[in-house]
Amino acid sequence: MAGVGAGAGVEHTMNGIVYKTFAASGNEVRFAALKALDHLGMPVTVDEKSEEGWNLTATATDRTIDIQMQKLTEQTTRMRVVVNEGAIFFKDSSTGTEIIKQTSNALEEEQDAAKSDGDRNRKRKPS
């Protein structure tokens, strides 16, 4: 079931910037984004805390990927992805969308695994 609706709620701007808000903490979104970038073969060159949350930078062929994760609440994080292709004026929004989709998939997998672990632990406890 992972991936169902993963592209839902992805917002695109006219200038190629892609956004999505996740119902997850900043750390959860960060780890999911790192997993997604690794899965996509995009090496991370910057991983740093910012005033608003986290900033990641990664690379792909002729592209620089800038990701900002902004903490909106303890359990809500907005992700902004900008993929510069060559010159700074050329944006690759389809790659940005795929990064968000893969992040969403990784987040769903983590949440499903945590739920399964919780269900198993409850079944083991004597009543």
C-alpha positions as a LaTeX table, in Angstrom:
\begin{tabular}{lrrr}
\hline
Residue & $x$ (\AA) & $y$ (\AA) & $z$ (\AA) \\
\hline
Met1 & 0.00 & 0.00 & 0.00 \\
Ala2 & 3.05 & 2.29 & 0.26 \\
Gly3 & 3.02 & 4.98 & $-2.35$ \\
Val4 & $-0.74$ & 5.23 & $-2.70$ \\
Gly5 & $-1.45$ & 8.93 & $-3.05$ \\
Ala6 & 2.23 & 9.79 & $-2.69$ \\
Gly7 & 1.92 & 12.48 & $-5.35$ \\
Ala8 & $-1.22$ & 13.93 & $-3.83$ \\
Gly9 & $-0.83$ & 17.37 & $-2.36$ \\
Val10 & 2.36 & 18.27 & $-4.22$ \\
Glu11 & 2.30 & 21.96 & $-5.08$ \\
His12 & 4.20 & 23.38 & $-8.06$ \\
Thr13 & 4.99 & 27.03 & $-8.62$ \\
Met14 & 5.37 & 28.73 & $-11.99$ \\
Asn15 & 9.14 & 28.90 & $-11.50$ \\
Gly16 & 9.62 & 25.14 & $-10.96$ \\
Ile17 & 9.78 & 24.99 & $-7.16$ \\
Val18 & 7.94 & 22.03 & $-5.61$ \\
Tyr19 & 6.36 & 21.95 & $-2.13$ \\
Lys20 & 4.60 & 19.44 & 0.09 \\
Thr21 & 3.50 & 19.58 & 3.71 \\
Phe22 & 3.84 & 16.34 & 5.68 \\
Ala23 & 2.05 & 15.33 & 8.88 \\
Ala24 & 5.38 & 14.33 & 10.43 \\
Ser25 & 8.13 & 15.87 & 12.53 \\
Gly26 & 11.10 & 17.60 & 10.95 \\
Asn27 & 13.42 & 14.74 & 11.92 \\
Glu28 & 11.10 & 12.15 & 10.39 \\
Val29 & 10.90 & 14.11 & 7.12 \\
Arg30 & 14.68 & 14.68 & 7.13 \\
Phe31 & 15.46 & 10.98 & 7.54 \\
Ala32 & 12.90 & 10.07 & 4.87 \\
Ala33 & 14.42 & 12.65 & 2.48 \\
Leu34 & 17.92 & 11.29 & 3.12 \\
Lys35 & 16.66 & 7.77 & 2.41 \\
Ala36 & 14.94 & 8.98 & $-0.79$ \\
Leu37 & 18.06 & 10.76 & $-2.04$ \\
Asp38 & 20.14 & 7.65 & $-1.35$ \\
His39 & 17.59 & 5.48 & $-3.17$ \\
Leu40 & 17.73 & 7.85 & $-6.15$ \\
Gly41 & 21.55 & 7.82 & $-6.17$ \\
Met42 & 21.83 & 11.53 & $-5.39$ \\
Pro43 & 24.78 & 12.17 & $-3.05$ \\
Val44 & 24.13 & 14.62 & $-0.21$ \\
Thr45 & 26.71 & 17.41 & 0.00 \\
Val46 & 25.07 & 19.52 & 2.74 \\
Asp47 & 22.99 & 18.38 & 5.71 \\
Glu48 & 22.57 & 21.17 & 8.24 \\
Lys49 & 20.14 & 22.47 & 10.82 \\
Ser50 & 18.64 & 25.87 & 10.08 \\
Glu51 & 16.57 & 28.33 & 12.09 \\
Glu52 & 13.40 & 26.95 & 10.48 \\
Gly53 & 14.32 & 23.24 & 10.38 \\
Trp54 & 16.83 & 21.51 & 8.06 \\
Asn55 & 18.58 & 22.20 & 4.75 \\
Leu56 & 19.88 & 19.51 & 2.44 \\
Thr57 & 21.82 & 19.86 & $-0.80$ \\
Ala58 & 22.40 & 16.96 & $-3.16$ \\
Thr59 & 23.65 & 16.48 & $-6.69$ \\
Ala60 & 22.65 & 14.61 & $-9.82$ \\
Thr61 & 23.94 & 14.84 & $-13.39$ \\
Asp62 & 24.15 & 18.57 & $-14.21$ \\
Arg63 & 21.77 & 19.33 & $-11.33$ \\
Thr64 & 21.94 & 20.78 & $-7.85$ \\
Ile65 & 19.09 & 19.87 & $-5.52$ \\
Asp66 & 18.26 & 22.23 & $-2.64$ \\
Ile67 & 15.79 & 20.98 & $-0.05$ \\
Gln68 & 14.44 & 23.03 & 2.83 \\
Met69 & 12.37 & 21.48 & 5.59 \\
Gln70 & 10.44 & 24.00 & 7.62 \\
Lys71 & 8.94 & 23.05 & 10.99 \\
Leu72 & 5.37 & 24.32 & 11.08 \\
Thr73 & 4.44 & 22.47 & 14.29 \\
Glu74 & 5.97 & 19.59 & 16.25 \\
Gln75 & 4.23 & 17.14 & 13.88 \\
Thr76 & 3.93 & 19.16 & 10.66 \\
Thr77 & 6.78 & 19.89 & 8.26 \\
Arg78 & 6.79 & 21.70 & 4.92 \\
Met79 & 9.31 & 20.50 & 2.34 \\
Arg80 & 10.52 & 22.77 & $-0.46$ \\
Val81 & 12.55 & 21.28 & $-3.33$ \\
Val82 & 14.40 & 23.29 & $-5.97$ \\
Val83 & 16.30 & 21.40 & $-8.67$ \\
Asn84 & 18.59 & 23.71 & $-10.65$ \\
Glu85 & 19.52 & 22.29 & $-14.01$ \\
Gly86 & 22.71 & 23.85 & $-15.32$ \\
Ala87 & 22.13 & 27.60 & $-15.20$ \\
Ile88 & 20.24 & 28.88 & $-12.18$ \\
Phe89 & 17.26 & 29.91 & $-14.32$ \\
Phe90 & 16.43 & 26.36 & $-15.47$ \\
Lys91 & 14.42 & 24.36 & $-12.95$ \\
Asp92 & 13.65 & 20.64 & $-13.15$ \\
Ser93 & 10.31 & 20.33 & $-11.40$ \\
Ser94 & 9.76 & 16.69 & $-12.43$ \\
Thr95 & 12.89 & 15.63 & $-10.51$ \\
Gly96 & 11.73 & 17.72 & $-7.55$ \\
Thr97 & 8.36 & 15.98 & $-7.67$ \\
Glu98 & 10.02 & 12.56 & $-7.72$ \\
Ile99 & 12.15 & 13.46 & $-4.69$ \\
Ile100 & 8.99 & 14.44 & $-2.81$ \\
Lys101 & 7.21 & 11.24 & $-3.90$ \\
Gln102 & 10.14 & 9.09 & $-2.78$ \\
Thr103 & 10.32 & 10.98 & 0.53 \\
Ser104 & 6.61 & 10.36 & 1.02 \\
Asn105 & 7.09 & 6.66 & 0.28 \\
Ala106 & 9.98 & 6.40 & 2.76 \\
Leu107 & 7.93 & 8.20 & 5.40 \\
Glu108 & 4.97 & 5.85 & 4.87 \\
Glu109 & 7.26 & 2.81 & 5.13 \\
Glu110 & 8.70 & 4.10 & 8.43 \\
Gln111 & 5.25 & 4.86 & 9.84 \\
Asp112 & 3.95 & 1.42 & 8.75 \\
Ala113 & 6.97 & $-0.29$ & 10.34 \\
Ala114 & 6.51 & 1.65 & 13.58 \\
Lys115 & 2.82 & 0.73 & 13.64 \\
Ser116 & 3.62 & $-2.96$ & 13.04 \\
Asp117 & 6.21 & $-2.92$ & 15.83 \\
Gly118 & 3.66 & $-1.32$ & 18.15 \\
Asp119 & 1.01 & $-3.90$ & 17.23 \\
Arg120 & 3.45 & $-6.78$ & 17.85 \\
Asn121 & 4.50 & $-5.35$ & 21.23 \\
Arg122 & 0.87 & $-4.99$ & 22.36 \\
Lys123 & 0.09 & $-8.62$ & 21.43 \\
Arg124 & 3.07 & $-9.88$ & 23.47 \\
Lys125 & 2.08 & $-8.18$ & 26.73 \\
Pro126 & 0.04 & $-10.36$ & 29.09 \\
Ser127 & $-3.38$ & $-9.03$ & 30.05 \\
\hline
\end{tabular}
